[in-house]
């Protein structure tokens, strides 16, 4: 709400921006928002086109493939058996057929990259370790020699076998 009794501006200064007029940053923000909306609408129009009406490269390659196939078929000579029994080319233009077939093949190889995924070697994971092997690695067997008075005392299991009562 504007002040009903505004103070007059200081000498040499203007009274400022009139009420309801937008500042520069507000105008810039609105212009940026309008540009972003227009860009989003253009992207939506492109993505909503049907494959037959769009200008994506893959669809243009499919059209070129059809054209090259048609011309190669029209220029293809027929192979028939001659009167002497040998095969003979009849009609067509072998040179033009070769050129159009090369074009057809080039477009076909490029288009194939988009129509089917490339086959790559699969990294097979290593099998899990054998649980018994892990247990054997975790257990360590070590020997302990006990000496008493300069003499080695035998293991308790070995002493029972020998019949000696020394521990």
KEMAR-375599 format. One record per residue: x, y, z of N, C-alpha, C, O in turn; residue in three letters. Coordinates in steps of 0.2 Angstrom, whole numbers, plus 5000, padded with zeros to 4 digits. Layout:
KEMAR-375599
XYZXYZXYZXYZAla;...
//
This chain:
KEMAR-375599
500449945000500050005000500450065000500950075004Unk;500350104995500750174995500650225000500050225003Unk;501150255002501050315007500650365004500750394999Unk;500050385007499650445004499950505004499850555000Unk;500450525009500850585009501550575008501950575013Unk;501750555002502450545001502950605002502750655001Unk;503550585005503950645006504250664999504350624995Unk;504350724998504650744992505350724991505750714997Unk;505650704985506350684985506850734987506650794987Unk;507450704989507950754990508150794984508050774978Unk;508450854985508650894979509150854975509650824977Unk;508950854968509450824963509250754962509550714958Unk;508750724965508550654965507850654962507450694963Unk;507650594958506950584956506550554961506850524965Unk;505950554960505450524965505550444965505250414969Unk;505850414960505950344960505450314954505150344951Unk;505450244955504950204950504250214952504050204957Unk;503850224947503150234948502850164951503150114949Unk;502350174954501950114957501750074951501450094946Unk;501850004952501549954946502049944941501949894937Unk;502649984940503149974935503649924938503849924943Unk;503849874934504249814935505049844935505149874931Unk;505449814940506149834939506449784934506149744931Unk;507149804933507449764927507549694929507549654924Unk;507749674935507849604936507149564936507149504933Unk;506549594937505949554936505849544929505549494927Unk;505949604925505849594918506249544915506049504910Unk;506949534917507449484914507149414916507249374912Unk;506949404922506649344925506049324920506049264919Unk;505649364919505049344915505249334908504949284905Unk;505749364905505949354898506249284898506149244893Unk;506649264903507049204903506449144904506549094901Unk;505949154908505449104909505049094902504949034901Unk;504949144899504549144892505049104887504749064884Unk;505649114887506149084883506149004884506148964880Unk;506148994891506148924893505548884891505548824889Unk;504948914892504348884890504248874882504048824880Unk;504548924879504548914871504948854869504748824865Unk;505548854872505948794871505648724873505748684869Unk;505348724878505048664880504448644876504348584874Unk;504048694873503548684869503848654862503548614859Unk;504348684860504648664853504948594854504848554849Unk;505248574860505448504861504848454861504948404858Unk;504348474864503748434864503448424857503148374856Unk;503448474853503148464846503648424842503348384839Unk;504248424843504748374839504648304842504548264838Unk;504548294848504548224851503848194849503748134849Unk;503348234848502648214847502548194840501948164838Unk;502948204836502848194828502848114827503248084831Unk;502548094823502548024821503148004817503448054814Unk;503347944817503947924814503947944807504547964804Unk;503447944803503447954796503448034795503748044789Unk;503348074799503348144798503948174801504048234800Unk;504348144805504848174809505548174804505548134799Unk;505948214806506648214802507148194806507748214806Unk;507048134810507648104814508048064809507848044803Unk;508748064810509148034805509047954804509047934798Unk;508747924809508647854808508047844803508047794799Unk;507547884803507047884798507247904791506947874786Unk;507647954791507947974784508347914781508347904775Unk;508747884786509147824783508647774781508847734776Unk;508047764784507647704782507347724775507247684770Unk;507247794774506947814767507547804762507347784756Unk;508147824764508647814759508847744757508947724752Unk;508747694762508747624761508247604756508447564751Unk;507647624757507147604752507247634745507147594740Unk;507547694744507647724738508247684734508147664729Unk;508747664738509347634735509147564733509347534728Unk;508747534737508447464736508047464729508147414725Unk;507647514729507247514723507647524716507547494711Unk;508147574717508547584711509047524709509147504703Unk;509247494714509647434713509247374710509547344706Unk;508647374712508247314709508047334702507947284698Unk;507947394701507747414694508347404689508247394683Unk;508947414691509547414687509847344687510347324683Unk;509547294691509847224692509747184685509147184683Unk;510247164682510147114676509847044679510047024684Unk;509547014674509246954675509746894673510046904668Unk;509846844677510246794675509846734672509446704676Unk;509946724666509646664663510146624659510746634658Unk;509946564658510346514655510246524647509746524644Unk;510846534644510946544637510746474633510746424636Unk;510746484626510646424622511246374623511046314622Unk;511846394624512346344625512446314632512846274633Unk;511946334637511946304643512346344648512346334654Unk;512646404646513046444651512546504653512146524650Unk;512646524660512246574662512446644659513046654657Unk;511946684657512046744654511546804657511046784659Unk;511846864657511546914660511146954655511346964649Unk;510446964656510046994651509747054654509447054660Unk;509747104650509447174653509847204658510347174661Unk;509547254661509847294667510447324665510747324659Unk;510747364670511347394669511847374674511747404680Unk;512347334673512747304678513147354682513247354688Unk;513347404678513747464682513347504687513547514692Unk;512747524684512347564689512047514694511947544700Unk;511947454693511747404698512247404704512147404710Unk;512847394702513447394707513447454711513547454717Unk;513447514708513447584712512847584717512947604722Unk;512247564714511647574719511647514724511447534730Unk;511947464722512047404728512547424733512447414739Unk;513047464731513547484736513247534740513347534746Unk;512847584738512447634742511947594746511947614752Unk;511647554744511147514748511547474754511247484759Unk;512047444752512447414758512747464763512747444769Unk;512947514761513247564766512647594770512747594776Unk;512147614767511547634772511347574776511147594782Unk;511347514774511147464778511547444784511347434789Unk;512247454783512647444788512647494793512647484799Unk;512547564791512447614796511847604800511847614806Unk;511247594796510647584800510647524805510247524810Unk;510947474803511047414807511247434814511047394819Unk;511647484815511947504822511447524826511447514832Unk;510847554823510347584827509747534828509347544833Unk;509747484824509147434825509347374829508847344832Unk;509947364831510047304835510647324839511147354837Unk;510647304845511247314850511847274848511847224845Unk;512447304849513047274848513147224852513047224858Unk;513447164850513547104854514247114857514747124853Unk;514347114863514947114867515047054871514647014873Unk;515747044872515846984877515647004884515647054886Unk;515346944887515046954894515646934899515946884898Unk;515746974904516146954909515846914914515346934917Unk;516046844914515746804919516046804925516646814926Unk;515646814931515946814937516346754939516146694937Unk;516846764943517146704946516746664951516346694954Unk;516746594951516346554955516546574962517146594964Unk;516046564967516246574974516746524977516746474974Unk;517146544982517646504984517346444988516746444990Unk;517646384988517446324991517446334999517946355001Unk;516946325002516946335010517446295013517746325018Unk;517546235011518046195014518746225014519146225018Unk;518846255008519546285007519646345011520146355014Unk;519146385012519146445017519346415024519646455027Unk;518946365026519146335033519846315034520146325039Unk;520046285028520746255029521246315029521746315033Unk;521146365026521546425026521546465033522046495035Unk;520946465036520846495042521146455048521346485053Unk;521246385047521546345052522246345051522446325046Unk;522646355056523446345056523646295061523446295067Unk;524046245059524246195063524946215065525446225060Unk;525146215071525846225073526046185079525546155082Unk;526646175079526946125085527146165090527446225090Unk;527146135096527446165102527846115106527646065108Unk;528446135107528946095111529046115118529246175118Unk;528946075123529046095129529646065132529746005132Unk;530046105136530646075139530646095146530446145149Unk;530846035150530846045157531546015160531645955159Unk;531946055163532546035165533046015160533445975160Unk;532946045154533446035148533145975144533445955139Unk;532645935146532345885142531745905139531345935142Unk;531545875133530945885130530445845133530545785134Unk;529845875134529345835137528845815131528745865127Unk;528645755131528245735125527545765125527345785131Unk;527245765120526545785119526145735124526245675125Unk;525545765126525145725130524845655127524845605130Unk;524645665120524445605117524945555115524845495115Unk;525645585114526145535113526345505119526645445119Unk;526345535125526545505131526045445133526245395136Unk;525445455131524945395133525145335128525045285131Unk;525345355122525445295118526145255120526145195119Unk;526645295122527245265124527145225131527545185132Unk;526645245135526645215141526945255147526945235152Unk;527345305145527645345150527145385153526745415150Unk;527245405160526745445163526945515163526645555167Unk;527545535160527745595161527345645156527145635151Unk;527245705159526845755156527245815154526945865151Unk;
//
